[in-house]
Amino acid sequence: MANIVIQAKRAEIDKMKEYYRPFLKDTSPPGSVFSAKKGGCTITAYRSGKVMFQGVGREGEAGKWANLHDLPTATKPRKASGTPLPENITNLSVIGSDEVGKGDYFGPLAVVAAYVKKEHIPLLKELGVKDSKHLSDKQITDIAKDLLTFIPYSSLKLNNKKYNEAQASGMTQGKMTAILHNRALLHVLEKIAPEKPEAILVDQFAEAQIYFRHLKGQETILKENVYFSTKAESIHLAVAAASILARYSFLQAMEQLSKKAGFSLPKGAGSIVDVAAARLIRNKGLGALSEFAKVHFANTEKAKKIAGIS
């Protein structure tokens, strides 16, 4: 199985380490800055600036960080997993889907599928629709409120309690995410029937074969006309719209959880999150964490130490 290697600056490696904090391994190879295991993919960053992605899902993980046109041909990750994308997909009527919350300790896992007709593409551009990671919370809220008035969509959230129950039963985060994507896409198809999209584009979080393997046992599995790509929000605005609506849903959920907590809960999985989780433990008890957080993250153990719980 080929590895993917990209070159990164130290500041970029520091950002990667923060992103992969919930998945950091206890030990790292000599000469490395960090090593993490996310799903089936191992990510190792070296002091030389090289970052290696190994295992299942390596294209998807590398694609989050790689400036693709700067990569050597031998290690360049594929843009799409599964069936190659239609050449004109950018200008088609597409259902896109994206998720938010996988790397956040606090808050739910949120997935949205949204249908964008080709005649609405100019309007979405006018509204400022683009990848939600490049928008402020206020911009996301403003744009989402506009999108909700005319975009057929399905918004699904797996709250923390159900997430933790599923994880404790042996279900991986990848499987949870795949199930939510499949359900959201089916919901949108039902809403727009008998109209059919010209393509269905999933922002790739796992290779196509892994995605469909996660869905085994589901009553209905959507496969027809389904495509996968990393950075799919840059390929079609349907995915960008879905990412904005998913982020909006996540922000609303975080606001409600913060009210229950009695203080503002931070996003992400960094050290500030450890402190907030320790505060929750002190205020509400260790058992209350399951209502607010993804308790299998490493943050839980760090928070327990801060709170003085062995």
C-alpha positions in Angstrom: 0.0 0.0 0.0 1.6 3.3 -1.1 2.2 6.1 1.3 1.5 9.8 0.7 4.2 12.3 1.7 3.8 16.0 1.7 6.1 18.8 2.6 4.9 21.3 5.3 6.2 24.3 7.2 6.5 24.1 11.0 3.5 26.4 11.5 1.4 24.1 9.3 2.6 21.0 11.2 1.6 22.7 14.5 -1.9 23.3 13.0 -2.0 19.6 12.0 -1.0 18.5 15.5 -3.7 20.6 17.0 -6.3 19.2 14.6 -5.2 15.6 15.3 -4.9 16.1 19.1 -7.8 13.7 19.9 -6.0 11.0 17.9 -2.4 11.5 19.0 -0.4 8.3 19.8 1.4 8.0 23.1 4.7 7.4 21.4 6.2 8.9 18.2 9.0 7.7 15.9 12.5 9.3 16.4 12.8 12.6 14.6 9.0 13.2 14.5 7.0 16.1 15.9 3.9 13.9 16.4 2.2 10.7 15.3 -1.6 10.2 15.2 -4.0 7.4 14.3 -7.3 8.5 12.8 -9.5 5.7 11.7 -7.3 3.5 9.5 -4.9 6.2 8.7 -1.6 6.9 10.5 -0.2 10.5 10.2 3.4 11.1 11.2 5.0 14.6 11.0 8.8 14.9 11.0 11.0 17.8 12.1 12.3 17.8 8.5 8.9 19.1 7.4 7.8 15.8 5.8 4.4 14.5 6.8 3.5 10.9 5.9 0.0 9.5 5.6 -0.3 5.7 5.7 -3.2 3.3 5.5 -6.9 3.5 4.8 -8.1 7.0 4.1 -4.7 8.4 3.4 -5.9 10.3 0.3 -8.6 12.0 2.2 -6.4 13.0 5.2 -3.5 14.2 3.0 -6.0 16.1 0.8 -7.0 18.2 3.8 -3.5 19.7 4.0 -1.8 19.2 0.7 -1.4 22.0 -1.8 -2.1 19.4 -4.5 -0.4 21.1 -7.5 2.9 21.3 -5.5 3.0 17.6 -4.7 5.4 15.3 -6.7 3.4 13.1 -9.1 4.4 9.9 -7.4 2.8 10.9 -4.1 0.0 13.1 -5.4 -3.3 12.1 -3.7 -6.2 11.4 -6.1 -8.8 14.1 -6.1 -11.7 11.6 -6.1 -12.3 8.1 -4.6 -14.5 5.7 -6.5 -16.1 6.6 -9.9 -14.2 9.5 -11.6 -16.1 12.8 -11.4 -18.1 14.0 -14.4 -15.9 16.6 -16.2 -18.7 19.2 -16.0 -19.8 18.5 -12.5 -19.3 22.1 -11.4 -22.1 23.2 -13.6 -24.6 20.4 -12.9 -27.6 20.2 -10.6 -26.1 18.4 -7.6 -26.9 17.1 -4.1 -23.9 17.7 -1.9 -23.2 16.5 1.6 -20.7 17.5 4.3 -20.2 17.0 8.0 -19.1 19.0 11.0 -18.0 18.1 14.5 -15.8 15.1 14.0 -12.8 16.8 15.5 -14.6 18.8 18.1 -14.7 17.4 21.7 -17.8 19.3 22.6 -20.9 19.2 20.5 -22.7 16.8 18.2 -21.7 15.2 14.9 -23.7 17.1 12.3 -24.3 16.1 8.6 -26.2 18.1 6.0 -27.1 17.2 2.4 -28.3 20.1 0.2 -29.6 20.3 -3.4 -28.4 23.1 -5.6 -29.9 23.4 -9.1 -27.6 24.7 -11.8 -29.8 27.8 -12.3 -29.2 28.7 -8.6 -25.4 28.5 -8.8 -25.0 32.3 -9.6 -27.3 33.2 -6.7 -25.2 31.1 -4.2 -22.1 32.8 -5.5 -23.8 36.2 -4.9 -24.7 35.1 -1.3 -21.1 34.4 -0.6 -21.3 30.6 -0.4 -18.0 28.9 0.0 -16.3 26.4 2.3 -17.5 27.1 5.9 -13.9 26.8 7.2 -13.2 30.2 5.5 -16.2 32.0 7.0 -16.8 33.5 10.4 -19.6 32.3 12.6 -21.6 35.4 11.9 -21.1 35.0 8.1 -22.2 31.3 8.4 -25.3 32.3 10.3 -26.3 35.1 7.8 -25.7 32.9 4.7 -27.4 29.9 6.3 -30.6 31.8 7.0 -30.7 32.8 3.3 -30.1 29.2 2.1 -32.8 27.8 4.4 -35.4 29.8 2.5 -35.0 28.1 -0.9 -32.5 25.2 -0.8 -33.9 21.6 -0.4 -31.8 20.1 2.4 -31.7 17.5 5.2 -29.9 18.3 8.5 -29.1 15.5 10.9 -27.4 15.6 14.3 -26.1 12.8 16.4 -26.1 14.3 19.9 -23.4 13.5 22.4 -25.3 11.0 24.4 -26.2 8.9 21.4 -22.8 9.3 19.9 -21.1 8.0 23.1 -23.5 5.1 23.3 -22.8 4.1 19.6 -19.0 4.5 20.2 -19.1 2.4 23.4 -21.0 -0.3 21.5 -18.1 -0.6 19.0 -19.3 1.7 16.2 -16.5 3.8 14.7 -16.9 7.5 14.0 -16.5 6.8 10.3 -19.4 4.4 10.4 -21.6 6.9 12.2 -20.7 9.6 9.7 -21.4 7.4 6.7 -24.8 6.4 8.1 -25.7 10.1 8.6 -24.6 11.0 5.1 -26.6 8.2 3.5 -29.7 9.1 5.5 -29.4 12.8 4.7 -28.9 12.2 1.0 -32.0 9.9 0.9 -34.1 12.5 2.7 -33.2 15.1 0.1 -34.0 12.7 -2.8 -37.4 12.2 -1.2 -38.0 15.9 -0.9 -37.2 16.7 -4.5 -38.9 13.6 -6.1 -39.7 13.1 -8.9 -36.9 15.4 -9.8 -33.5 13.8 -9.8 -30.1 15.4 -9.4 -27.5 15.1 -12.2 -24.9 14.0 -9.6 -24.6 13.4 -5.8 -21.3 14.5 -4.4 -20.0 13.5 -0.9 -17.2 15.4 0.7 -14.8 12.5 1.1 -14.0 11.5 4.7 -13.2 7.9 3.7 -12.5 6.0 0.5 -15.6 4.9 -1.4 -15.2 1.2 -0.7 -14.8 2.0 3.1 -17.8 4.3 3.0 -20.1 1.6 1.5 -18.6 -1.0 3.8 -19.7 1.2 6.8 -23.3 1.1 5.4 -23.6 -2.7 5.3 -26.8 -3.6 7.1 -28.6 -0.3 6.4 -32.1 -0.8 5.0 -31.4 1.5 2.0 -28.0 2.3 0.6 -27.7 5.0 -1.9 -25.2 4.1 -4.6 -26.5 5.4 -7.9 -24.8 8.5 -9.3 -22.8 9.0 -6.0 -19.3 10.5 -6.3 -16.7 11.2 -3.7 -14.0 13.9 -3.5 -11.7 15.6 -1.0 -12.2 19.3 -0.9 -15.6 18.8 -2.6 -16.8 22.3 -1.5 -14.3 23.7 -4.1 -15.8 21.4 -6.8 -19.5 22.2 -6.4 -21.4 24.8 -4.4 -23.9 22.2 -3.2 -21.2 20.8 -0.9 -20.2 24.3 0.2 -23.8 25.0 1.0 -24.1 21.8 2.9 -20.9 22.7 4.9 -22.4 26.1 5.8 -25.7 24.5 6.9 -23.9 21.8 8.9 -21.8 24.4 10.6 -24.8 26.5 11.4 -26.5 23.5 12.9 -23.4 22.7 15.0 -23.2 26.3 16.2 -26.8 26.2 17.3 -26.2 23.0 19.2 -23.1 24.4 20.9 -25.1 27.5 22.0 -27.7 25.2 23.6 -25.0 23.1 25.3 -23.2 26.2 26.6 -26.4 27.3 28.2 -26.8 23.9 29.9 -23.1 24.1 31.0 -23.5 27.6 32.4 -20.5 28.9 30.4 -19.3 29.1 26.8 -17.9 25.8 25.6 -15.0 26.1 23.2 -14.8 24.4 19.8 -12.0 22.1 18.7 -10.0 19.7 20.9 -7.1 21.8 22.2 -5.8 22.6 25.7 -8.6 25.2 26.2 -11.1 22.4 25.8 -9.3 20.3 28.5 -9.8 23.2 31.0 -13.4 23.6 30.0 -14.1 19.9 30.4 -12.4 19.9 33.9 -14.7 22.8 34.8 -17.7 20.8 33.7 -16.5 17.8 35.8 -16.1 20.0 38.9 -19.6 21.6 38.4 -21.7 18.7 37.2 -19.7 15.5 37.9 -17.8 13.2 35.6 -21.0 11.4 34.4 -22.3 14.7 33.0 -19.6 14.8 30.3 -21.5 12.3 28.1 -24.2 14.8 27.5 -21.7 17.5 26.3 -18.7 15.7 24.8 -17.3 12.9 22.8 -15.8 11.1 25.8 -13.5 8.7 24.0 -11.3 11.7 22.9 -8.0 12.0 24.8 -9.4 15.3 26.3 -11.4 13.4 28.8 -8.3 11.9 30.6 -6.5 15.3 30.4 -9.6 17.0 31.9 -9.8 14.4 34.7 -6.2 15.1 35.7 -6.8 18.9 35.7 -9.9 18.2 37.9 -7.9 16.1 40.2 -9.6 12.8 39.3 -7.2 9.9 39.0 
